Amino acid sequence: MFSDLVVAYLFLGGTGAGCCLIASILALLAEPTEIDRFLVYGIHSASAQTWRRFFSALYIAALGALFLGAICLMADLGRPDKLLLLLFYPTPTYMAVGTWFIIVCSISALLCVVLWAGHMRISRKCLTVLSIIAGVSSIVVMVYTGLMLSDIRAIPVWNTFWLVLLFVLSALSCGIALALCSSLISGSLTAFYSTLVRLSKVDAAIILIEAAVGFFCLFSVWSAAGGLAGPADSTGQAAFDSLESLLVGPLAVTFWVGFAFIGLAVPFVQDIAISRKRSNLMRMGKSSSSALFILSTAACVLFGGALLRFLVVQAAMQPIGYLVS
């Protein structure tokens, strides 16, 4: 079964990919005249400095999360040669494909950092292509972990496509949270407050959909457990035990209080508060109270994202005995 290092890898890889995707989408949707001004004047313009600080911070945060995730994976494998075997294994696996795309995503994010730091001159067309590569590779990284788990039929709590959607939505939400944190730390929160308000609105919608997908994910596990009729075989019993451990068993407090309340409900309400038209939280980026409010929102989202991976892995632990007996 997966170790805590793999759980950390799943969380950091998804979060880094989500942040990279958000940064790439914002770069693609940015005002062309502003992008041209940055590409022409680089670090020699006050306006260009603002864009440099904002996008550099986003891509550095994404790259940092991806790098830490890769370290967790290598630490779990134990030896570097195992990683090489994983990458060059003759038959493609979800893990191998995901690892390759993490490398592609990391390299493209690094190039974006170099570009937005003003150390490289390219055309707007090249910037668009680089942003697309970073965005597409990020999507693959976000999707593959859920596909990898859902393809394991022996573990019914994982064997549902709803888990794929749940992981993708969580990665997007965590990516937005990381983008908010990096914007605040880089001092570009005030300059891009309208963009970040829109991101908060998007995050609120994502959290709402994530909660609905989470319900359907649990419902699919309940169906696999036999529904009202109860378990009919060892697989159904395993599904029932996983569901029971999450909802009323040893994982219940972590699930309801940690994930459902702190990880979903609290940041949803805070996102609504941030995105309200009359709210001045984003305009007061230098205020310690507003900064703490924004950081607490992001922290709750990231906490919930980490707990989600932990719970998904732990829920599969208890029923293992039924599947091997």
LOTIMI-598404 format. One record per residue (C-alpha): x, y, z; residue number from 1. Coordinates in nm, 2 decimals. Last residue first. Layout:
N
node east = X	north = Y	up = Z	pos = NUM
...
end
This chain:
325
node east = -0.83	north = -1.39	up = 0.27	pos = 325
node east = -0.64	north = -1.14	up = 0.04	pos = 324
node east = -0.94	north = -0.91	up = -0.03	pos = 323
node east = -1.09	north = -0.92	up = 0.31	pos = 322
node east = -0.76	north = -0.84	up = 0.48	pos = 321
node east = -0.72	north = -0.53	up = 0.26	pos = 320
node east = -1.04	north = -0.38	up = 0.40	pos = 319
node east = -0.86	north = -0.16	up = 0.66	pos = 318
node east = -0.61	north = 0.00	up = 0.43	pos = 317
node east = -0.82	north = 0.13	up = 0.15	pos = 316
node east = -0.97	north = 0.42	up = 0.36	pos = 315
node east = -0.62	north = 0.52	up = 0.45	pos = 314
node east = -0.52	north = 0.60	up = 0.08	pos = 313
node east = -0.83	north = 0.80	up = 0.01	pos = 312
node east = -0.81	north = 0.97	up = 0.35	pos = 311
node east = -0.45	north = 1.08	up = 0.30	pos = 310
node east = -0.52	north = 1.21	up = -0.05	pos = 309
node east = -0.82	north = 1.41	up = 0.07	pos = 308
node east = -0.63	north = 1.53	up = 0.38	pos = 307
node east = -0.36	north = 1.70	up = 0.16	pos = 306
node east = -0.63	north = 1.88	up = -0.04	pos = 305
node east = -0.82	north = 1.98	up = 0.27	pos = 304
node east = -0.50	north = 2.14	up = 0.42	pos = 303
node east = -0.43	north = 2.31	up = 0.10	pos = 302
node east = -0.78	north = 2.46	up = 0.09	pos = 301
node east = -0.77	north = 2.56	up = 0.46	pos = 300
node east = -0.42	north = 2.72	up = 0.41	pos = 299
node east = -0.55	north = 2.92	up = 0.11	pos = 298
node east = -0.84	north = 3.06	up = 0.31	pos = 297
node east = -0.61	north = 3.13	up = 0.61	pos = 296
node east = -0.37	north = 3.31	up = 0.38	pos = 295
node east = -0.64	north = 3.53	up = 0.25	pos = 294
node east = -0.77	north = 3.62	up = 0.60	pos = 293
node east = -0.42	north = 3.67	up = 0.72	pos = 292
node east = -0.35	north = 3.92	up = 0.44	pos = 291
node east = -0.67	north = 4.10	up = 0.52	pos = 290
node east = -0.58	north = 4.13	up = 0.88	pos = 289
node east = -0.22	north = 4.24	up = 0.81	pos = 288
node east = -0.33	north = 4.51	up = 0.57	pos = 287
node east = -0.09	north = 4.55	up = 0.27	pos = 286
node east = -0.33	north = 4.37	up = 0.04	pos = 285
node east = -0.61	north = 4.61	up = 0.12	pos = 284
node east = -0.76	north = 4.61	up = -0.22	pos = 283
node east = -0.80	north = 4.24	up = -0.21	pos = 282
node east = -1.00	north = 4.26	up = 0.11	pos = 281
node east = -1.22	north = 4.54	up = -0.01	pos = 280
node east = -1.54	north = 4.34	up = -0.03	pos = 279
node east = -1.83	north = 4.52	up = -0.20	pos = 278
node east = -1.82	north = 4.30	up = -0.51	pos = 277
node east = -1.81	north = 3.98	up = -0.30	pos = 276
node east = -1.52	north = 3.76	up = -0.41	pos = 275
node east = -1.33	north = 3.76	up = -0.08	pos = 274
node east = -1.64	north = 3.68	up = 0.12	pos = 273
node east = -1.75	north = 3.41	up = -0.12	pos = 272
node east = -1.40	north = 3.26	up = -0.10	pos = 271
node east = -1.42	north = 3.27	up = 0.28	pos = 270
node east = -1.74	north = 3.08	up = 0.28	pos = 269
node east = -1.60	north = 2.81	up = 0.04	pos = 268
node east = -1.27	north = 2.81	up = 0.24	pos = 267
node east = -1.47	north = 2.71	up = 0.56	pos = 266
node east = -1.69	north = 2.45	up = 0.40	pos = 265
node east = -1.43	north = 2.26	up = 0.20	pos = 264
node east = -1.11	north = 2.18	up = 0.39	pos = 263
node east = -1.21	north = 2.29	up = 0.74	pos = 262
node east = -1.56	north = 2.13	up = 0.73	pos = 261
node east = -1.55	north = 1.84	up = 0.49	pos = 260
node east = -1.18	north = 1.76	up = 0.51	pos = 259
node east = -1.07	north = 1.80	up = 0.87	pos = 258
node east = -1.40	north = 1.80	up = 1.06	pos = 257
node east = -1.60	north = 1.54	up = 0.86	pos = 256
node east = -1.32	north = 1.32	up = 0.72	pos = 255
node east = -1.06	north = 1.35	up = 1.00	pos = 254
node east = -1.34	north = 1.29	up = 1.26	pos = 253
node east = -1.47	north = 0.99	up = 1.06	pos = 252
node east = -1.13	north = 0.82	up = 1.00	pos = 251
node east = -1.16	north = 0.57	up = 1.29	pos = 250
node east = -1.52	north = 0.48	up = 1.19	pos = 249
node east = -1.84	north = 0.66	up = 1.12	pos = 248
node east = -1.81	north = 0.81	up = 0.77	pos = 247
node east = -1.46	north = 0.72	up = 0.65	pos = 246
node east = -1.42	north = 0.38	up = 0.83	pos = 245
node east = -1.77	north = 0.28	up = 0.73	pos = 244
node east = -1.71	north = 0.36	up = 0.36	pos = 243
node east = -1.39	north = 0.16	up = 0.36	pos = 242
node east = -1.56	north = -0.13	up = 0.55	pos = 241
node east = -1.85	north = -0.14	up = 0.30	pos = 240
node east = -1.62	north = -0.14	up = 0.00	pos = 239
node east = -1.42	north = -0.43	up = 0.15	pos = 238
node east = -1.74	north = -0.61	up = 0.23	pos = 237
node east = -1.85	north = -0.57	up = -0.13	pos = 236
node east = -1.52	north = -0.70	up = -0.26	pos = 235
node east = -1.55	north = -1.00	up = -0.02	pos = 234
node east = -1.89	north = -1.09	up = -0.14	pos = 233
node east = -2.26	north = -0.99	up = -0.12	pos = 232
node east = -2.22	north = -0.68	up = 0.09	pos = 231
node east = -2.55	north = -0.51	up = 0.21	pos = 230
node east = -2.89	north = -0.52	up = 0.05	pos = 229
node east = -2.93	north = -0.14	up = 0.10	pos = 228
node east = -2.64	north = -0.07	up = -0.13	pos = 227
node east = -2.43	north = -0.37	up = -0.22	pos = 226
node east = -2.09	north = -0.24	up = -0.11	pos = 225
node east = -2.02	north = -0.14	up = -0.47	pos = 224
node east = -2.33	north = 0.09	up = -0.45	pos = 223
node east = -2.19	north = 0.24	up = -0.13	pos = 222
node east = -1.86	north = 0.30	up = -0.31	pos = 221
node east = -2.05	north = 0.47	up = -0.59	pos = 220
node east = -2.24	north = 0.68	up = -0.33	pos = 219
node east = -1.91	north = 0.79	up = -0.18	pos = 218
node east = -1.78	north = 0.91	up = -0.52	pos = 217
node east = -2.12	north = 1.07	up = -0.58	pos = 216
node east = -2.08	north = 1.27	up = -0.26	pos = 215
node east = -1.72	north = 1.37	up = -0.34	pos = 214
node east = -1.84	north = 1.49	up = -0.68	pos = 213
node east = -2.09	north = 1.72	up = -0.51	pos = 212
node east = -1.83	north = 1.85	up = -0.26	pos = 211
node east = -1.59	north = 1.91	up = -0.55	pos = 210
node east = -1.86	north = 2.09	up = -0.75	pos = 209
node east = -1.90	north = 2.34	up = -0.45	pos = 208
node east = -1.52	north = 2.36	up = -0.41	pos = 207
node east = -1.48	north = 2.44	up = -0.78	pos = 206
node east = -1.74	north = 2.71	up = -0.77	pos = 205
node east = -1.58	north = 2.88	up = -0.47	pos = 204
node east = -1.24	north = 2.84	up = -0.64	pos = 203
node east = -1.38	north = 3.02	up = -0.95	pos = 202
node east = -1.50	north = 3.31	up = -0.74	pos = 201
node east = -1.16	north = 3.32	up = -0.57	pos = 200
node east = -0.99	north = 3.33	up = -0.90	pos = 199
node east = -1.21	north = 3.62	up = -1.01	pos = 198
node east = -1.10	north = 3.81	up = -0.70	pos = 197
node east = -0.74	north = 3.72	up = -0.79	pos = 196
node east = -0.78	north = 3.88	up = -1.13	pos = 195
node east = -0.93	north = 4.19	up = -0.97	pos = 194
node east = -0.66	north = 4.21	up = -0.70	pos = 193
node east = -0.37	north = 4.20	up = -0.95	pos = 192
node east = -0.18	north = 4.51	up = -0.84	pos = 191
node east = -0.29	north = 4.46	up = -0.48	pos = 190
node east = -0.17	north = 4.10	up = -0.46	pos = 189
node east = 0.17	north = 4.17	up = -0.62	pos = 188
node east = 0.37	north = 4.17	up = -0.30	pos = 187
node east = 0.55	north = 3.84	up = -0.38	pos = 186
node east = 0.42	north = 3.68	up = -0.06	pos = 185
node east = 0.06	north = 3.77	up = -0.15	pos = 184
node east = 0.08	north = 3.65	up = -0.50	pos = 183
node east = 0.25	north = 3.33	up = -0.39	pos = 182
node east = -0.02	north = 3.26	up = -0.14	pos = 181
node east = -0.30	north = 3.33	up = -0.39	pos = 180
node east = -0.14	north = 3.11	up = -0.65	pos = 179
node east = -0.10	north = 2.83	up = -0.40	pos = 178
node east = -0.47	north = 2.85	up = -0.32	pos = 177
node east = -0.55	north = 2.85	up = -0.69	pos = 176
node east = -0.34	north = 2.54	up = -0.74	pos = 175
node east = -0.51	north = 2.38	up = -0.43	pos = 174
node east = -0.85	north = 2.44	up = -0.60	pos = 173
node east = -0.73	north = 2.30	up = -0.93	pos = 172
node east = -0.57	north = 2.00	up = -0.76	pos = 171
node east = -0.89	north = 1.93	up = -0.57	pos = 170
node east = -1.10	north = 1.95	up = -0.89	pos = 169
node east = -0.86	north = 1.70	up = -1.06	pos = 168
node east = -0.85	north = 1.46	up = -0.77	pos = 167
node east = -1.23	north = 1.46	up = -0.74	pos = 166
node east = -1.28	north = 1.41	up = -1.11	pos = 165
node east = -1.05	north = 1.10	up = -1.10	pos = 164
node east = -1.22	north = 0.97	up = -0.79	pos = 163
node east = -1.56	north = 0.99	up = -0.97	pos = 162
node east = -1.42	north = 0.74	up = -1.22	pos = 161
node east = -1.46	north = 0.47	up = -0.96	pos = 160
node east = -1.23	north = 0.19	up = -0.85	pos = 159
node east = -1.06	north = 0.36	up = -0.56	pos = 158
node east = -1.30	north = 0.26	up = -0.28	pos = 157
node east = -1.33	north = -0.07	up = -0.46	pos = 156
node east = -0.97	north = -0.18	up = -0.41	pos = 155
node east = -0.91	north = -0.49	up = -0.63	pos = 154
node east = -1.01	north = -0.29	up = -0.94	pos = 153
node east = -0.70	north = -0.07	up = -0.94	pos = 152
node east = -0.78	north = 0.15	up = -1.24	pos = 151
node east = -0.93	north = 0.42	up = -1.02	pos = 150
node east = -0.59	north = 0.47	up = -0.85	pos = 149
node east = -0.39	north = 0.53	up = -1.17	pos = 148
node east = -0.67	north = 0.73	up = -1.32	pos = 147
node east = -0.68	north = 0.96	up = -1.02	pos = 146
node east = -0.31	north = 1.01	up = -1.03	pos = 145
node east = -0.31	north = 1.07	up = -1.41	pos = 144
node east = -0.55	north = 1.36	up = -1.42	pos = 143
node east = -0.35	north = 1.64	up = -1.25	pos = 142
node east = -0.03	north = 1.54	up = -1.42	pos = 141
node east = -0.20	north = 1.53	up = -1.76	pos = 140
node east = -0.36	north = 1.88	up = -1.69	pos = 139
node east = -0.02	north = 2.02	up = -1.60	pos = 138
node east = 0.14	north = 1.89	up = -1.92	pos = 137
node east = -0.13	north = 2.07	up = -2.11	pos = 136
node east = -0.08	north = 2.40	up = -1.93	pos = 135
node east = 0.30	north = 2.40	up = -1.94	pos = 134
node east = 0.29	north = 2.32	up = -2.32	pos = 133
node east = 0.03	north = 2.59	up = -2.37	pos = 132
node east = 0.23	north = 2.84	up = -2.18	pos = 131
node east = 0.54	north = 2.76	up = -2.39	pos = 130
node east = 0.35	north = 2.79	up = -2.71	pos = 129
node east = 0.20	north = 3.13	up = -2.61	pos = 128
node east = 0.54	north = 3.26	up = -2.50	pos = 127
node east = 0.69	north = 3.15	up = -2.83	pos = 126
node east = 0.41	north = 3.34	up = -3.01	pos = 125
node east = 0.48	north = 3.65	up = -2.79	pos = 124
node east = 0.84	north = 3.65	up = -2.91	pos = 123
node east = 1.13	north = 3.55	up = -2.69	pos = 122
node east = 1.39	north = 3.73	up = -2.47	pos = 121
node east = 1.53	north = 3.55	up = -2.17	pos = 120
node east = 1.65	north = 3.66	up = -1.83	pos = 119
node east = 1.35	north = 3.88	up = -1.76	pos = 118
node east = 1.23	north = 3.69	up = -1.45	pos = 117
node east = 0.92	north = 3.60	up = -1.65	pos = 116
node east = 1.13	north = 3.41	up = -1.90	pos = 115
node east = 1.35	north = 3.23	up = -1.65	pos = 114
node east = 1.04	north = 3.13	up = -1.45	pos = 113
node east = 0.86	north = 3.02	up = -1.76	pos = 112
node east = 1.16	north = 2.80	up = -1.85	pos = 111
node east = 1.14	north = 2.65	up = -1.51	pos = 110
node east = 0.76	north = 2.58	up = -1.55	pos = 109
node east = 0.83	north = 2.42	up = -1.89	pos = 108
node east = 1.10	north = 2.20	up = -1.73	pos = 107
node east = 0.87	north = 2.11	up = -1.43	pos = 106
node east = 0.57	north = 2.02	up = -1.66	pos = 105
node east = 0.79	north = 1.81	up = -1.88	pos = 104
node east = 0.94	north = 1.62	up = -1.58	pos = 103
node east = 0.59	north = 1.59	up = -1.43	pos = 102
node east = 0.48	north = 1.46	up = -1.77	pos = 101
node east = 0.74	north = 1.18	up = -1.76	pos = 100
node east = 0.64	north = 1.09	up = -1.40	pos = 99
node east = 0.27	north = 1.07	up = -1.50	pos = 98
node east = 0.35	north = 0.84	up = -1.79	pos = 97
node east = 0.56	north = 0.62	up = -1.57	pos = 96
node east = 0.30	north = 0.61	up = -1.29	pos = 95
node east = 0.02	north = 0.54	up = -1.53	pos = 94
node east = 0.22	north = 0.26	up = -1.69	pos = 93
node east = 0.38	north = 0.22	up = -2.03	pos = 92
node east = 0.52	north = -0.13	up = -2.10	pos = 91
node east = 0.90	north = -0.13	up = -2.17	pos = 90
node east = 0.99	north = 0.04	up = -1.84	pos = 89
node east = 1.20	north = 0.34	up = -1.92	pos = 88
node east = 1.07	north = 0.59	up = -1.66	pos = 87
node east = 1.01	north = 0.33	up = -1.38	pos = 86
node east = 1.34	north = 0.16	up = -1.44	pos = 85
node east = 1.51	north = 0.50	up = -1.42	pos = 84
node east = 1.32	north = 0.58	up = -1.10	pos = 83
node east = 1.43	north = 0.24	up = -0.96	pos = 82
node east = 1.79	north = 0.33	up = -1.04	pos = 81
node east = 1.77	north = 0.64	up = -0.82	pos = 80
node east = 1.72	north = 0.41	up = -0.51	pos = 79
node east = 1.47	north = 0.43	up = -0.22	pos = 78
node east = 1.15	north = 0.44	up = -0.43	pos = 77
node east = 0.98	north = 0.63	up = -0.15	pos = 76
node east = 1.26	north = 0.89	up = -0.14	pos = 75
node east = 1.24	north = 0.93	up = -0.52	pos = 74
node east = 0.86	north = 0.99	up = -0.49	pos = 73
node east = 0.90	north = 1.24	up = -0.21	pos = 72
node east = 1.18	north = 1.42	up = -0.40	pos = 71
node east = 0.95	north = 1.44	up = -0.71	pos = 70
node east = 0.67	north = 1.60	up = -0.49	pos = 69
node east = 0.92	north = 1.85	up = -0.36	pos = 68
node east = 1.01	north = 1.95	up = -0.71	pos = 67
node east = 0.65	north = 1.97	up = -0.82	pos = 66
node east = 0.57	north = 2.20	up = -0.53	pos = 65
node east = 0.87	north = 2.42	up = -0.59	pos = 64
node east = 0.80	north = 2.44	up = -0.96	pos = 63
node east = 0.44	north = 2.56	up = -0.90	pos = 62
node east = 0.56	north = 2.82	up = -0.64	pos = 61
node east = 0.83	north = 2.94	up = -0.88	pos = 60
node east = 0.57	north = 2.96	up = -1.16	pos = 59
node east = 0.33	north = 3.17	up = -0.96	pos = 58
node east = 0.60	north = 3.40	up = -0.81	pos = 57
node east = 0.75	north = 3.46	up = -1.16	pos = 56
node east = 0.41	north = 3.54	up = -1.29	pos = 55
node east = 0.34	north = 3.82	up = -1.04	pos = 54
node east = 0.69	north = 3.97	up = -1.00	pos = 53
node east = 0.75	north = 3.99	up = -1.38	pos = 52
node east = 0.41	north = 4.14	up = -1.44	pos = 51
node east = 0.47	north = 4.41	up = -1.18	pos = 50
node east = 0.83	north = 4.47	up = -1.31	pos = 49
node east = 0.69	north = 4.51	up = -1.66	pos = 48
node east = 0.48	north = 4.80	up = -1.54	pos = 47
node east = 0.78	north = 4.96	up = -1.38	pos = 46
node east = 0.98	north = 4.91	up = -1.69	pos = 45
node east = 1.34	north = 4.80	up = -1.74	pos = 44
node east = 1.29	north = 4.44	up = -1.62	pos = 43
node east = 1.16	north = 4.33	up = -1.96	pos = 42
node east = 1.11	north = 4.63	up = -2.19	pos = 41
node east = 1.00	north = 4.46	up = -2.51	pos = 40
node east = 0.86	north = 4.13	up = -2.38	pos = 39
node east = 0.69	north = 4.32	up = -2.09	pos = 38
node east = 0.53	north = 4.57	up = -2.32	pos = 37
node east = 0.42	north = 4.30	up = -2.55	pos = 36
node east = 0.25	north = 4.12	up = -2.26	pos = 35
node east = 0.08	north = 4.44	up = -2.16	pos = 34
node east = -0.05	north = 4.50	up = -2.51	pos = 33
node east = -0.17	north = 4.14	up = -2.54	pos = 32
node east = -0.38	north = 4.17	up = -2.22	pos = 31
node east = -0.34	north = 3.84	up = -2.03	pos = 30
node east = -0.56	north = 3.54	up = -2.12	pos = 29
node east = -0.27	north = 3.31	up = -2.22	pos = 28
node east = -0.07	north = 3.42	up = -1.92	pos = 27
node east = -0.36	north = 3.37	up = -1.68	pos = 26
node east = -0.42	north = 3.02	up = -1.83	pos = 25
node east = -0.05	north = 2.93	up = -1.78	pos = 24
node east = -0.04	north = 3.06	up = -1.42	pos = 23
node east = -0.36	north = 2.86	up = -1.34	pos = 22
node east = -0.21	north = 2.55	up = -1.50	pos = 21
node east = 0.12	north = 2.58	up = -1.31	pos = 20
node east = -0.08	north = 2.62	up = -0.99	pos = 19
node east = -0.28	north = 2.31	up = -1.06	pos = 18
node east = 0.04	north = 2.11	up = -1.15	pos = 17
node east = 0.21	north = 2.22	up = -0.83	pos = 16
node east = -0.10	north = 2.12	up = -0.63	pos = 15
node east = -0.14	north = 1.78	up = -0.80	pos = 14
node east = 0.23	north = 1.70	up = -0.76	pos = 13
node east = 0.24	north = 1.81	up = -0.40	pos = 12
node east = -0.07	north = 1.61	up = -0.30	pos = 11
node east = 0.02	north = 1.29	up = -0.49	pos = 10
node east = 0.38	north = 1.31	up = -0.37	pos = 9
node east = 0.28	north = 1.37	up = -0.01	pos = 8
node east = 0.06	north = 1.05	up = -0.03	pos = 7
node east = 0.35	north = 0.87	up = -0.19	pos = 6
node east = 0.57	north = 0.98	up = 0.10	pos = 5
node east = 0.31	north = 0.87	up = 0.35	pos = 4
node east = 0.33	north = 0.52	up = 0.21	pos = 3
node east = 0.11	north = 0.36	up = -0.06	pos = 2
node east = 0.00	north = 0.00	up = 0.00	pos = 1
end
